Amino acid sequence: MSFRTPHPLHHLMLDDVRGAQKMLAGVARVTAMEGSRHLSSLVGAPVHLKCENLQRTGSFKLRGAYVRISGLRPEERAAGVVAASAGNHAQGVALASKLLGVHATVFMPVGAPLPKVAATRDYGADVRLHGHVVDETLAAAEEYAHETGAVFIHPFDHPDIIAGQGTVGLEILEQCPEVRTILVGIGGGGLAAGIGLAVKSLRPDVKVIGVQAEGAAAYPPSLAAGHPVVIDSPVTMADGIKVGRPGDVPFALVREYVDEVRTVSEDALSSALLLCLERAKLLVEPAGASPVAALLADPASFRGPVVAVLSGGNVDPLLLQRILRHGMAAGGRYLSLRLRVTDRPGALATLLAVLTVVDANVLDVSHVRTDPRLGLTEAEVELHLETKGPEHCREVEEALREAGYTVLG
């Protein structure tokens, strides 16, 4: 997607973030900072998780939305606000508007997850489903703003939004004053820009590292070019950071205050989400798990103590189911393979006995007998197994080969 801002660039200062922090007192939660023994052991230094997934509305977005809407003039408030979002920004704008007594209209894609649509309505917004991609939804919201005079609340490309998100950085320094590295996911760049500004203004020695999904990484080419660059058709499960062009305002701040931007694979995102669930008992959406994915990808490259910002926890249950399967497969917890067997009574029982010996749990099994590649007395068996990790997967495949089976993949 490609967002544009009607606002000129502003030079944000630390005082803007401090002012936002005062404004948010009693509105946004000071979210918990949780230590992770597992990640600490991998990194070789303390690792802490900043749990914005436990923020009101399930993400950091409330912070910026509240600050932005609070700054509207009385006549602007009277006209109402409008936003376009597939989830987190929608809920942040809806709740902020409700708290401030402002009418909010939120455009969401037709295919937006039902729990996110329901939550946005529950916070009091008038939800309108329009378009099948966020670009179409955004265009509808901007047209609505033009026709009605409602104020368009951009998800990241406005100084007030960035000042609000920067309060996360102030909390990190208060909760973990010894921090040396902060990892934060980047989509349009509002959160990373705000954290970078706040942290570097007070602690220039702290390294701030942004994390993007490989399939939606607009920042590396933009930073190389010196200006925001559009990438066509970003693809990632991490919809919270699936943005095709950096915002003008956050880009300038990211370039100044963020030390480095790394990318992570979809497998790494799945594994990180699974780790957060299993080890930290935290439900985190793929975008929120991106800093953990970066830690898993290259744990030795970070100077500790490290703080990883878990930016949100709003994930559709159906997507979560698919991600967990993907994460378990990436972590060697699932094994799918095909092999040839003799098509005779008892052949399957003999195969399952081999799997029992190596303690592989069979989740699903299917036979193919009509493939022209098979011999007259052959059958092909497809197995889906629950395993205990990459080493166990290799052990299972080796046991099958030793038993005389041809493993096809």
NUSEVEX-627830 format. One line per 5 residues: number of its first residue (from 1); for each residue x, y, z of N, C-alpha, C. Coordinates in steps of 0.001 Angstrom, whole numbers, plus 500000, padded with zeros to 6 digits. Layout:
NUM) X Y Z X Y Z X Y Z  ...
// end
This chain:
1) 500849 498820 500000 500000 500000 500000 500886 501232 500000  500357 502352 499585 501146 503574 499514 500356 504698 500163  500797 505173 501330 500116 506239 502022 500781 507576 501689  499975 508615 501625 500489 509966 501432 499991 510846 502566  500701 511888 502851 500274 512796 503911 500063 514193 503354
6) 499012 514884 503773 498811 516260 503332 499598 517244 504178  500245 516744 505197 500918 517631 506142 502369 517859 505744  502880 519060 505934 504300 519309 505687 505138 518633 506760  506403 518479 506482 507304 517899 507468 507446 518843 508649  507473 518280 509832 507687 519050 511055 508898 518483 511760
11) 509582 519357 512477 510731 518879 513236 510275 518578 514656  510119 517313 514955 509677 516901 516288 510817 517011 517287  510478 517301 518513 511457 517430 519579 511089 516490 520723  512055 516238 521598 511804 515416 522778 510655 515986 523607  510546 517300 523687 509470 517911 524471 508097 517535 523934
16) 507993 517294 522619 506714 516868 522045 506320 515492 522573  507305 514628 522692 507025 513282 523201 506692 513346 524686  507416 514173 525410 507109 514332 526847 505716 514908 527043  505342 515859 526209 503990 516402 526285 502947 515339 526001  503236 514477 525028 502322 513379 524713 502193 512428 525892
21) 503307 512190 526585 503268 511293 527740 502345 511840 528825  502397 513133 529061 501502 513746 530054 500044 513634 529602  499822 513833 528312 498472 513760 527765 497886 512353 527904  498746 511340 527790 498292 509954 527816 498178 509374 529217  498599 510127 530230 498521 509636 531609 497068 509315 531952
26) 496830 508087 532391 495481 507662 532722 494677 507205 531523  495250 507309 530324 494562 506874 529104 495216 505601 528565  496490 505700 528244 497242 504528 527780 497921 503865 528973  497958 502566 528971 498639 501839 530042 500148 501963 529899  500831 502021 531034 502276 501820 531026 502458 500308 531004
31) 502704 499772 529823 502681 498320 529651 503884 497643 530303  503696 496377 530608 504699 495617 531357 505971 495401 530545  507055 495228 531268 508337 494813 530684 508656 493451 531279  508645 492422 530451 508842 491059 530918 510203 490521 530470  510931 489897 531383 512189 489264 531011 511951 487940 530310
36) 512868 487553 529439 512784 486272 528745 514070 485499 528969  513983 484449 529795 515189 483652 530068 515681 482935 528813  514736 482453 527999 515138 481722 526803 515891 482626 525834  515325 483779 525535 515995 484707 524622 517300 485229 525225  517308 485444 526534 518533 485903 527192 519652 484889 527030
41) 519302 483601 527130 520320 482565 526977 520853 482516 525549  519989 482791 524570 520434 482812 523170 521341 483996 522890  520967 485152 523408 521708 486385 523129 522974 486476 523980  522942 485837 525158 524072 485943 526071 524043 487220 526883  522866 487815 526995 522659 489054 527752 521168 489159 528054
46) 520791 489974 529040 519367 490085 529371 518536 490581 528193  517393 489924 527983 516434 490338 526965 515096 490585 527654  514515 491743 527390 513225 492106 527968 512222 492353 526845  510953 492041 527115 509877 492223 526153 508980 493361 526619  508864 494400 525808 507972 495523 526106 506601 495184 525535
51) 505631 494939 526406 504388 494262 526027 503279 495224 525602  503468 495868 524449 502399 496705 523907 501236 495876 523370  501426 494566 523262 500298 493687 522933 499259 493672 524049  499650 494132 525236 498732 494209 526372 498167 495616 526571  498472 496514 525624 497933 497869 525656 496430 497832 525400
56) 495713 498865 525798 494294 498972 525461 494144 498919 523938  493174 498219 523452 492908 497904 522049 493894 496888 521494  494844 496414 522289 495736 495352 521842 496944 495796 521059  497228 497109 521002 498434 497565 520319 498771 498985 520752  499944 499451 520324 500424 500789 520663 499636 501897 519978
61) 498786 501568 519025 498159 502573 518172 497293 503583 518927  496765 503195 520078 495957 504126 520854 496756 505378 521205  498041 505210 521485 498872 506340 521921 498860 507474 520896  499232 507157 519677 499291 508183 518652 497931 508730 518281  496939 507853 518185 495603 508295 517802 495037 509276 518825
66) 495231 508992 520106 494696 509875 521155 495374 511237 521107  496688 511250 520960 497419 512523 520905 496978 513325 519685  496832 512675 518557 496430 513365 517323 495043 513970 517460  494094 513205 517949 492717 513704 518048 492593 514747 519147  493381 514583 520210 493381 515593 521290 493813 516957 520774
71) 494665 516968 519773 495193 518228 519248 494293 518930 518260  493146 518359 517940 492240 518992 516983 491564 520225 517581  491304 521214 516748 490566 522403 517175 489092 522032 517400  488360 522818 518180 486951 522494 518456 486122 522279 517194  486338 523118 516165 485550 522955 514942 485924 521670 514195
76) 487180 521231 514334 487607 519981 513723 486991 518787 514457  486965 518867 515769 486329 517797 516544 484853 517669 516184  484218 518817 515996 482792 518808 515681 482521 518139 514340  483477 518225 513428 483315 517615 512107 483546 516115 512132  484138 515603 513216 484410 514179 513326 485720 513801 512665
81) 486110 512547 512843 487347 512046 512251 487048 510812 511412  487976 510513 510492 487834 509330 509654 489198 508682 509523  489197 507358 509469 490448 506615 509334 490220 505418 508430  491328 504874 507929 491278 503646 507128 492280 502669 507705  491830 501441 507944 492716 500475 508586 492111 499090 508499
86) 492984 498082 508507 492519 496705 508561 492436 496198 509987  492833 497012 510982 492786 496477 512340 493236 497393 513458  494542 497443 513726 495038 498099 514934 494772 499600 514960  495063 500292 513858 494819 501731 513801 493329 502016 513923  492513 501164 513319 491057 501322 513407 490602 501314 514857
91) 491085 500348 515622 490671 500237 517015 491227 501381 517855  492465 501803 517568 493048 502926 518295 492271 504205 518072  491913 504487 516826 491137 505690 516514 489751 505600 517137  489139 504422 517074 487787 504261 517612 487748 504537 519113  488691 503961 519866 488679 504172 521310 489078 505600 521664
96) 490086 506133 521010 490508 507501 521294 489362 508480 521045  488630 508274 519958 487503 509148 519641 486407 509036 520694  486156 507814 521132 485128 507613 522165 485522 508324 523456  486774 508203 523850 487238 508840 525084 487172 510359 525008  487349 510896 523794 487374 512350 523616 486042 512918 523151
101) 485044 512060 522989 483718 512530 522581 483646 513004 521152  484425 512369 520278 484464 512743 518860 483878 511602 518038  483049 511928 517058 482482 510893 516206 483546 510376 515251  483663 509054 515144 484669 508441 514278 484016 507551 513242  484454 507692 512011 484080 506795 510939 485336 506052 510508
106) 485277 504740 510474 486458 503951 510128 486127 503065 508932  486896 503228 507873 486771 502374 506697 487710 501186 506849  487165 500008 506617 487940 498779 506716 487728 497946 505461  488731 497155 505041 488556 496312 503855 487437 495301 504061  486808 494910 502961 485715 493935 503024 486172 492645 503694
111) 487410 492238 503471 487904 490987 504039 488562 491127 505396  488395 492262 506066 489011 492437 507385 488507 491368 508345  489375 490849 509221 488950 489813 510166 487760 490273 511006  486789 489407 511149 485565 489761 511865 485818 490227 513301  486757 489606 514059 486982 490095 515422 487457 491548 515451
116) 488257 491966 514456 488744 493344 514422 487620 494311 514052  486761 493898 513137 485609 494723 512778 484688 494885 513982  484426 493789 514668 483529 493833 515834 484113 494697 516941  485414 494574 517183 486048 495370 518239 485982 496850 517910  486226 497208 516648 486178 498618 516251 484780 499185 516455
121) 483759 498410 516112 482368 498846 516349 482083 498973 517839  482595 498021 518613 482344 498041 520057 482948 499277 520717  484034 499796 520141 484631 501023 520678 483867 502274 520259  482820 502101 519457 481937 503222 519161 482063 503819 517778  482920 503277 516921 483094 503853 515591 482008 503385 514633
126) 481732 504220 513650 480873 503850 512530 481775 503145 511522  481642 501835 511404 482511 501050 510529 481867 500888 509166  482651 501178 508129 482185 501014 506758 483173 500105 506023  482656 499025 505483 483496 498078 504754 483550 498495 503291  484770 498700 502799 484928 499167 501427 486264 498703 500867
131) 486238 498137 499673 487463 497734 499003 487968 496388 499493  488813 495786 498682 489384 494493 499029 490858 494600 499400  491463 495741 499129 492836 496007 499568 492836 497356 500263  493850 497594 501096 493853 498799 501925 493954 500067 501081  494578 499995 499910 494644 501174 499038 493237 501665 498682
136) 492344 500720 498374 490967 501088 498039 490238 501642 499263  490499 501042 500401 489888 501509 501642 490359 502911 501982  491652 503142 501813 492236 504452 502078 491621 505515 501166  491479 505197 499895 490900 506151 498949 489474 506511 499350  488725 505527 499811 487346 505778 500244 487316 506691 501464
141) 488244 506480 502395 488302 507319 503596 488672 508751 503239  489632 508907 502322 490046 510261 501931 488918 510983 501194  488175 510242 500370 487030 510840 499673 485955 511271 500677  485741 510433 501675 484774 510761 502727 485202 512033 503461  486484 512141 503770 486994 513328 504451 486771 514573 503598
146) 487028 514444 502296 486853 515586 501386 485386 516005 501303  484487 515022 501286 483069 515316 501113 482420 515862 502383  482852 515386 503538 482169 515712 504795 482909 516724 505667  484200 516914 505406 484982 517795 506277 485553 517090 507483  485310 515771 507599 485909 515018 508708 487429 515045 508580
151) 488120 515011 509697 489584 515060 509708 490131 513653 509507  490973 513493 508489 491578 512195 508233 492716 511952 509220  492664 510838 509926 493689 510481 510908 494601 509435 510285  495777 509881 509874 496721 508995 509202 497319 508004 510199  497591 506771 509777 498127 505784 510725 499548 506046 511189
156) 500354 506801 510433 501739 507009 510879 502371 508304 510403  501806 508958 509403 502501 510075 508771 502023 511426 509289  502151 511625 510595 501793 512907 511201 502601 513075 512492  503087 514283 512755 503919 514486 513953 503251 514089 515259  501951 514375 515401 501267 514028 516656 501201 512522 516851
161) 500976 511796 515763 500963 510333 515835 502320 509834 516324  503385 510352 515750 504741 509912 516103 505078 510283 517537  504670 511468 517973 504922 511879 519364 504253 510915 520335  503015 510515 520008 502321 509557 520864 503014 508224 520917  503441 507725 519756 504132 506432 519731 505481 506520 520455
166) 506093 507686 520427 507393 507854 521084 507351 507665 522581  506156 507736 523174 506052 507525 524621 506464 506106 525010  506389 505170 524065 506886 503820 524324 508383 503878 524646  509113 504709 523927 510546 504856 524165 510854 505419 525535  510077 506415 525967 510289 506982 527307 510042 505922 528383
171) 509012 505112 528190 508724 504058 529173 509850 503025 529215  510402 502692 528062 511503 501724 528035 512680 502232 528861  513029 503495 528699 514163 504050 529452 513868 504097 530947  512616 504315 531310 512248 504343 532734 512253 502931 533323  511783 501950 532545 511649 500587 533060 512949 499794 532970
176) 513779 500132 532007 515038 499400 531808 516152 500405 531501  516566 501181 532504 517563 502241 532263 518910 501729 531760  519178 500451 531970 520463 499892 531533 520416 499392 530089  519314 499595 529384 519151 499084 528022 520281 499561 527106  520703 498675 526199 521731 499031 525221 521225 498900 523780
181) 520209 498046 523574 519664 497852 522231 518147 497744 522306  517462 498447 521400 516003 498361 521301 515651 497888 519900  514818 496850 519831 514351 496303 518555 512870 496630 518399  512488 497156 517234 511097 497545 517008 510728 497287 515555  509535 496735 515338 509060 496500 513986 508767 497804 513262
186) 508940 497796 511937 508685 498990 511117 507742 498644 509978  506677 499429 509851 505820 499397 508679 505967 500743 507994  505064 501675 508309 505218 503042 507808 506304 503797 508529  506556 503404 509780 507677 503974 510516 507331 504830 511716  506039 504990 512027 505656 505874 513127 506202 505464 514478
191) 506097 504178 514809 506563 503704 516110 508085 503787 516212  508787 503325 515192 510249 503359 515217 510761 504792 515257  510105 505684 514511 510515 507083 514504 510344 507703 515887  509199 507442 516519 508948 508014 517839 509889 507473 518887  510089 506158 518884 511009 505553 519850 512431 506049 519609
196) 512841 506102 518348 514182 506575 518031 514417 507990 518512  513473 508876 518233 513587 510269 518674 513696 510368 520190  512787 509695 520899 512769 509799 522360 514032 509225 522983  514422 508043 522523 515546 507339 523137 516874 508014 522807  517085 508353 521545 518364 508939 521139 518561 510341 521714
201) 517451 511045 521957 517568 512385 522546 518090 512320 523974  517755 511233 524659 518174 511069 526052 519385 510160 526213  519467 509161 525351 520529 508164 525461 521095 507841 524078  521949 508696 523555 522486 508442 522210 523319 507170 522110  523714 506596 523259 524504 505360 523241 523659 504130 522970
206) 522335 504235 523123 521451 503093 522903 521249 502894 521405  521399 501663 520958 521215 501337 519542 519743 501000 519303  519144 501663 518317 517754 501406 517942 517759 500717 516582  517167 499520 516527 517173 498709 515310 515742 498440 514879  515439 498771 513633 514132 498493 513067 514122 497123 512413
211) 512942 496505 512370 512790 495175 511781 511615 495185 510812  511874 494725 509578 510825 494617 508577 510723 493185 508070  509541 492836 507572 509369 491549 506900 510047 491618 505533  510707 490536 505138 511436 490519 503868 510559 490898 502686  509314 490453 502694 508424 490707 501563 507767 492063 501572
216) 508032 492870 502590 507430 494208 502683 508449 495187 503258  509662 495120 502747 510770 495910 503300 511025 497138 502439  510272 498199 502691 510430 499433 501920 511538 500323 502467  511904 500139 503725 512887 501049 504322 514317 500861 503805  514830 499624 503673 516213 499507 503182 516458 500208 501844
221) 515613 499994 500806 515856 500730 499561 515616 502227 499696  514687 502613 500569 514416 504038 500768 515599 504728 501445  516151 504093 502459 517313 504673 503140 518507 504752 502199  518653 503739 501349 519758 503746 500387 519593 504877 499376  518336 505150 498992 518071 506198 498009 518040 507584 498621
226) 517833 507658 499936 517761 508951 500602 516381 509576 500594  515386 508830 500129 514009 509327 500110 513072 508119 500066  511801 508289 500467 510875 507148 500462 510711 506552 499069  510810 505242 499001 510682 504493 497752 509486 503554 497882  508713 503441 496817 507557 502548 496804 507993 501155 496374
231) 507570 500140 497114 507749 498766 496654 506378 498239 496257  506324 497580 495115 505050 497093 494597 504640 495797 495280  503378 495703 495587 502760 494468 496089 503517 493840 497251  503633 494551 498385 504272 493931 499551 503503 492692 499989  504232 491655 500367 503611 490383 500751 504202 489918 502070
236) 503368 489771 503061 503785 489208 504342 502550 488893 505175  502676 487911 506060 501600 487622 507004 501467 488717 508060  502519 489530 508220 502554 490560 509256 501851 491812 508749  500507 491807 508761 499773 492916 508166 500022 494235 508885  500438 494192 510144 500709 495420 510882 501907 496196 510363
241) 502809 495532 509625 503964 496223 509048 504002 496033 507528  502856 495741 506954 502759 495532 505501 502438 496865 504829  503475 497653 504634 503338 498993 504077 504324 499138 502929  503834 499635 501796 504663 499680 500595 505511 500923 500442  505285 501943 501278 506069 503175 501187 506200 503801 502563
246) 507413 504157 502991 507569 504854 504275 506829 506192 504253  506353 506604 505401 505776 507935 505509 506864 508994 505445  506530 510159 504911 507528 511225 504788 508045 511679 506155  507113 511914 507087 507528 512403 508407 508343 511346 509155  507867 510112 509291 508686 509121 510008 509985 508785 509288
251) 509993 508829 507948 511222 508487 507238 512368 509403 507641  512105 510691 507719 513155 511638 508093 513699 511334 509485  512813 510938 510399 513234 510639 511768 513943 509298 511856  513446 508303 511115 514118 506999 511100 515533 507142 510555  515673 507927 509507 516999 508124 508918 517953 508775 509923
256) 517413 509636 510776 518250 510349 511736 518510 509552 513008  517497 508816 513484 517591 508252 514828 517660 506728 514899  517344 506026 513831 517386 504556 513853 518712 504099 513250  519435 503272 513989 520790 502892 513582 520824 501915 512416  519808 501064 512334 519877 499964 511370 518477 499420 511155
261) 518214 498915 509943 516959 498221 509666 517294 496829 509142  516772 495810 509812 516988 494424 509401 515693 493852 508846  515823 492753 508093 514640 492065 507581 514599 490635 508104  513395 490103 508213 513205 488738 508707 512274 487985 507777  512430 486678 507734 511629 485818 506856 510282 485491 507483
266) 509396 484958 506662 508093 484507 507167 508258 483345 508143  509218 482455 507873 509485 481359 508805 509916 481895 510160  510768 482919 510138 511249 483497 511399 510102 484162 512156  509192 484822 511436 508038 485439 512092 507158 484383 512746  506915 483282 512034 506096 482197 512596 506750 481607 513838
271) 508047 481352 513768 508761 480774 514905 508752 481723 516091  508865 483027 515815 508864 484012 516900 507508 484077 517585  506444 484047 516794 505101 484064 517380 504890 482838 518259  505331 481690 517771 505193 480446 518532 506001 480507 519822  507211 481061 519745 508049 481180 520944 507382 482081 521982
276) 506808 483202 521531 506134 484107 522471 504989 483399 523184  504260 482563 522433 503162 481829 523043 503658 480783 524037  504630 479979 523610 505064 478842 524412 505937 479251 525590  506874 480135 525355 507859 480469 526393 507439 481663 527251  506866 482708 526617 506517 483912 527369 505047 483964 527749
281) 504243 483029 527219 502794 482997 527470 502138 484297 527021  502601 484836 525891 502088 486084 525358 501570 485861 523938  500346 486307 523686 499790 486254 522345 500230 487506 521603  500991 487325 520534 501556 488437 519781 501246 488229 518305  500846 489280 517621 500606 489169 516180 501941 489142 515438
286) 501944 488717 514166 503217 488595 513446 504048 489876 513429  503410 491035 513216 504166 492293 513222 504801 492538 514586  504057 492221 515637 504583 492416 516986 505706 491467 517321  505728 490308 516653 506774 489313 516907 508034 489562 516090  508023 490552 515190 509174 490769 514307 510482 491046 515051
291) 510492 491810 516147 511756 491977 516878 512292 490660 517442  511403 489799 517899 511823 488484 518399 512371 487644 517254  511762 487762 516077 512271 487048 514902 513695 487470 514586  513981 488768 514708 515346 489257 514462 516322 488696 515486  515882 488581 516725 516737 487997 517771 517034 486533 517471
296) 516021 485799 517033 516214 484379 516727 517128 484192 515516  517047 485122 514551 517819 484980 513316 519315 485171 513543  519693 486067 514459 521120 486353 514674 521344 486815 516107  521160 485924 517070 521182 486334 518480 522513 486911 518952  523599 486492 518344 524912 486933 518824 525263 488354 518399
301) 524437 488976 517566 524799 490277 516996 524260 491466 517779  523641 491210 518936 523032 492299 519688 523746 492516 521023  523972 493771 521343 524575 494124 522630 523469 494275 523670  523602 493600 524782 522566 493640 525803 522878 494630 526912  521869 494874 527731 520501 494357 527694 519737 494825 526450
306) 518860 493931 525984 518055 494176 524791 516584 494292 525195  515884 495243 524584 514430 495339 524735 513800 495136 523367  512923 494149 523263 512169 493891 522034 510736 494379 522238  510283 495263 521375 508945 495840 521503 507934 494931 520822  507038 494340 521620 505942 493527 521081 504791 494492 520807
311) 504700 494972 519570 503861 496132 519274 502366 495855 519295  501953 494592 519122 500530 494318 519113 500211 492850 519275  498969 492589 519653 498542 491206 519866 497223 490878 519203  496822 491687 518223 495547 491445 517547 495762 490547 516339  495426 489294 516486 495603 488347 515387 494318 487552 515214
316) 493873 487445 513970 492659 486693 513655 492864 485225 514019  491906 484595 514709 492090 483197 515116 492391 482243 513960  491777 482463 512799 492043 481587 511660 493484 481760 511173  493950 483007 511122 495338 483253 510740 496275 482668 511787  495916 482820 513050 496750 482286 514123 496926 480778 513962
321) 495844 480095 513616 495914 478646 513419 496919 478294 512326  496857 479021 511207 497784 478759 510098 499219 479110 510486  499376 480216 511198 500720 480645 511595 501354 479644 512551  500568 479131 513471 501099 478164 514429 501560 476900 513717  500766 476449 512742 501191 475278 511968 502483 475581 511218
326) 502536 476762 510618 503727 477158 509863 504932 477270 510789  504706 477882 511959 505800 478042 512919 506305 476715 513441  505393 475781 513683 505809 474466 514158 506569 473708 513081  506131 473863 511820 506861 473217 510722 508251 473826 510580  508337 475169 510675 509632 475839 510558 510562 475440 511694
331) 509990 475131 512846 510799 474743 514000 511053 473246 514089  510683 472501 513038 510915 471058 513044 509931 470295 513911  508774 470881 514157 507780 470228 515017 506749 469459 514199  506699 469705 512903 505880 468951 511972 506794 468385 510893  506462 467203 510418 507201 466610 509307 506199 465993 508348
336) 506240 466439 507103 505396 465859 506059 506294 465146 505068  505973 463906 504739 506780 463170 503771 505929 462134 503046  506455 461730 501900 505816 460687 501100 506789 459529 500940  506272 458324 500917 507151 457173 500715 506392 456041 500031  507170 455133 499440 506594 453993 498718 506523 452784 499653
341) 505406 452063 499565 505254 450820 500331 504692 449751 499392  504848 448517 499793 504227 447416 499054 502747 447377 499395  501899 447325 498402 500455 447381 498619 499936 445999 498992  500044 445676 500279 499584 444378 500778 499039 444560 502189  498205 443640 502667 497667 443746 504032 498792 443794 505067
346) 498654 444682 506023 499635 444786 507093 500777 445734 506807  500878 446257 505567 501997 447144 505228 501953 448440 506026  500753 448977 506187 500636 450227 506938 500970 450008 508410  500520 448885 508973 500817 448583 510377 502326 448464 510592  503016 447847 509637 504462 447713 509745 505131 449088 509713
351) 504653 449966 508830 505194 451329 508742 504972 452091 510043  503759 451992 510573 503452 452718 511809 504269 452195 512986  504612 450927 512954 505445 450365 514020 506829 451008 514014  507365 451283 512826 508665 451961 512729 508574 453356 513338  507476 454051 513046 507296 455410 513578 507111 455392 515089
356) 506485 454337 515596 506297 454216 517050 507640 454092 517760  508543 453325 517181 509863 453125 517787 510609 454448 517927  510469 455356 516922 511188 456635 516982 510320 457741 517586  509170 457374 518149 508326 458288 518912 507831 459469 518081  507402 459179 516835 506800 460204 515990 505286 460019 516004
361) 504570 461091 516297 503122 461005 516404 502485 461276 515046  501640 460341 514564 501002 460469 513257 499750 461337 513393  499742 462460 512666 498586 463349 512663 497616 463016 511537  498169 462589 510397 497322 462287 509246 498075 461334 508329  497330 460450 507651 497942 459506 506718 496980 459301 505554
366) 497518 459263 504332 496676 459025 503158 497407 458129 502172  496621 457341 501403 497162 456399 500423 496904 456907 499007  497838 456641 498107 497643 456858 496676 497977 455541 495980  497014 455006 495240 497240 453714 494571 497117 453812 493049  496649 454953 492539 496324 455026 491105 497299 455874 490305
371) 498371 456309 490899 499352 457120 490178 500072 456254 489144  500170 456718 487875 500851 455906 486841 502329 455670 487130  502907 456481 488050 504318 456278 488393 504525 455062 489294  503448 454566 489883 503552 453453 490824 503534 452115 490093  504276 451160 490642 504233 449797 490118 502927 449112 490480
376) 502717 447943 489912 501465 447227 490103 501207 446901 491571  502260 446615 492315 502097 446209 493722 502532 447307 494690  502625 448531 494181 503088 449623 495037 501944 450568 495404  502131 451242 496527 501251 452336 496935 502134 453459 497487  501617 454656 497386 502335 455794 497957 501584 456264 499200
381) 502307 456473 500281 501704 456910 501537 502224 458318 501866  501296 459214 502141 501671 460561 502587 501409 460657 504079  502420 461054 504827 502337 461131 506286 502528 462563 506772  501758 462935 507774 501961 464194 508483 502221 463825 509935  503413 464153 510403 503859 463710 511717 504133 464889 512638
386) 503898 464678 513914 504308 465635 514939 505663 465185 515477  506651 466072 515395 508014 465733 515786 508525 466699 516846  509758 466458 517281 510289 467199 518438 511402 468176 518083  511598 468402 516802 512640 469329 516386 513391 468799 515185  514280 469628 514619 515008 469215 513406 515780 467906 513555
391) 516408 467687 514702 517179 466464 514905 516271 465239 514906  515107 465385 515521 514151 464282 515541 513628 463995 514133  513431 465055 513325 512993 464852 511936 514008 464012 511174  515271 464338 511351 516318 463558 510675 516343 462120 511170  516105 461937 512464 516086 460596 513041 514940 459767 512454
396) 513779 460399 512279 512619 459703 511705 512908 459272 510272  513440 460191 509472 513718 459864 508070 514775 458765 507960  515784 458804 508806 516832 457783 508776 516272 456418 509165  515389 456385 510177 514783 455116 510598 513955 454505 509475  513238 455343 508732 512433 454841 507626 513310 454274 506511
401) 514405 454953 506220 515306 454452 505173 515956 453136 505594  516355 453069 506873 516971 451838 507370 515992 450683 507325  514697 450993 507451 513670 449942 507388 513335 449555 505951  513996 450166 504965 513809 449791 503580 512816 450631 502789  512328 451723 503369 511356 452552 502668 512069 453596 501818
406) 511469 453914 500680 511975 454990 499825 511267 456272 500194  511995 457215 500800 511425 458486 501224 511490 459453 500054  510319 459935 499631 510253 460794 498449 510304 462277 498799  510036 462658 500008 510083 464070 500375 509029 464400 501412
// end
